[in-house]
Amino acid sequence: MSIKKLCKSYTNLNDKDIKKLEKVASQIQIMANLTRSDIFIDVLSRENGVAVVVAEARPFYGPSHYKEREVGKFAYRHNEPAAIRTLELGMPTRD
């Protein structure tokens, strides 16, 4: 499913915001390769404490920690508290 379809289905983002996400998503493969890590773009859904994964990149030069694609899956506060906190507050979460 595309970023636009996921955002329209599950979030309150407008077209301008979705275009920005699509632009960022076009660059995450480079970041995944450079850091040799999985990269995800999560967006808060309309449901409180839940985000949806709208994009992902796996490193070409190292192992991924995920067996399945995560795009379209949900991140819940009880599983991903730091990610949800960061999205809600708009500031980094560390440790």
Steps between C-alpha positions, in 0.01 A plus 500: 500500500631848416586770752213710371244218536620412849492864612155560351366180659644535850619856569385860493793619287426732211635466145787743564619298801468175307714639217771590754493146636528356150806717437666389824412138427678521168827554694477245781664217305820703495477548877434128557806408294728754669393405852454131420171511683128477439333838449128562544267794459214482748206741501248552777165350411159638585493257793665625819833334577528323165726570202509341157819407316480675161852432369801283571847425370723205580878515467647345187833431676393345827227297660154633571340434836166439331385197302184660360421838353376743765328751269131516583546354848414688816730606781321506835606696807555181704744364238660825379470756783799708387378528140149600607636752754724658236215529252261648757744751646696581184832468678766226523475219751824354629591197710 
